[in-house]
Amino acid sequence: MWLLDKAPEPDILGARLPSREQVFLFFMYQHHVFKKTVPDSVSATSEKLKAIWGKAKLTTKTDANIRKNVKNLFEEYQALKKDRNRIMTGPS
């Protein structure tokens, strides 16, 4: 549910590796503030992650896997956003 309540972040900061939340908020910043398309935002996020992982001297996933995971986060967000507005009706 954290996906729905946070503002986009312009950068991924911190001494630790980024969390899913940080990755998603960076993606949303690229998508909403810079008005990039979803594929362009996914690419920018992927490049940022590879740079962070490179600094930590970690082996990285393939670019395709990174992009798929970021896009999955966005799709999860869209599904949650859609469900948030749905009115639940109980038994009569």
N, C-alpha and C positions, 0 to 999 in steps of 0.2 A: 504494500500500500504506500510505501515511501515514494513510489514513482509519481504519485498524484499531487503530493503536497509540497514539493520543493521547487525553488527557483533555479533556472539554469546557471551553471558556473562557467566563467570564462577560461579557467585553467584547472589542471589537475595538480594539486599541491600536496605536500606532506612528505615525510621521511619514509613512509611505507609505500608498498605497491598499491595502486589504486583499487578501490572497491568497485563493485558493480554500480553502486550508487554514483560514485564520482565519475565513472565512465559514462553513465547515462546522462548525468547533468552536463557534462562537457559536450556530449553529442547534441543535447537539446539547445545548448547555447549556440552551437554552430548552425543548427537547423532554424531556430527562431530568431536569434539576434542578427546573424549574418545572412539570413534568408537563403541558406543553401538548400539544395534538394536533399532528399534522404540519402541517395548514393554519395553525393559530395560530402555530406556530414559524416557518413560512415567512413569514407576515405580519410577525412581529416582526423577523426577519432582514432582510426587504425594507425596512422602515422605518428600521432602523439603517443599512443601506447607502445609502439615499437621503439620510440626514442627513450621512453622511461625504462623499458625493459633492457634496452641496450646499455644505459647508464649503470644499471644494476648488474650488468654482465650475465644476464639470464638468457637461456635459449628461448626463442620465441616460437609461438605457433605460426603456421603459415598465414600469409596475408588473407587468404580466402577464409580461413577459420576465424580469424579475428573479425573480419567483416560480417560473417554469418552470425557470430555471437552478439555483436553490437546491433545488428538488424533485428535479431530475436528479442533483445531488450526493448527496442522500439515497438515491435509488434505486441509484446506483453503489455506495454504501456497503453497502446491503443485499445486492447481488449479490456483492460481495467477501466479505462476512461469510458468506454461504451457501457460496461456493466454498472458503473457508478450512477449513471443517469436512468437506469432501468428501474421501474417501479415494481416492487415485489408485492404480489397479492397472496394473502394467506387463505386458508380454508374458510369457507363461509359458514 
